[in-house]
């Protein structure tokens, strides 16, 4: 338990006889965090793009403030990045459990993408949410798509950041979906300050079928960016 003083001792035991106890030592656990001082937990697992093939989903995080311990946590899993009504929240677990590794019982649809987040709780108050992290259910590897050929590369559907959305994170994870029936070898990403992409200020690629990408250097503050992404097979770019 947090904010608790414990006393411990140990004694040997053999053939039904208990030997003498050791001296008694004392230790303390962290104090409980104040409701107004809660901070967002740091996600550890699943990481961005994790694919669950054989194991049931588990969730692990850390609490970045070592000076106190929350009384528990609030864990959510949704099919929508913004946890809105566009997709149901399939897991909404709020417990006074100070463990930071949970393996909850939940039924998630196979071959679907999900997002998870967690917040610390104290005296009935939720702290700020962690950054949403995406993962995929692919039980028994039943959802793998065949590789695309150069002539059938699908056009990605952008997911996040949305149109004219203001984001606080200068190193965001851009998200998109593959709507096709095959997987490109990778993706090419371009960002520009201009609508016609005449000044490419940031570019990159995944090199894999993963549908997320983050910049190696922070974006500029208070700037408008336009972004698009295309699938790749070899040196061939899709739309």
PyMOL commands that set and color helices and strands:
alter all, ss='L'
color gray80, all
select helices_A, chain A and resi 35-37+139-141
alter helices_A, ss='H'
color red, helices_A
select strands_A, chain A and resi 5-8+11-14+17-21+25-28+31-32+42-45+50-52+59-62+68-69+72-78+89-95+101-102+113-122+125-126+133-137+146-147+157-160+173-177+182-183+186-192+200-205+212-214+226-233+236-237
alter strands_A, ss='S'
color yellow, strands_A
deselect
rebuild
show_as cartoon
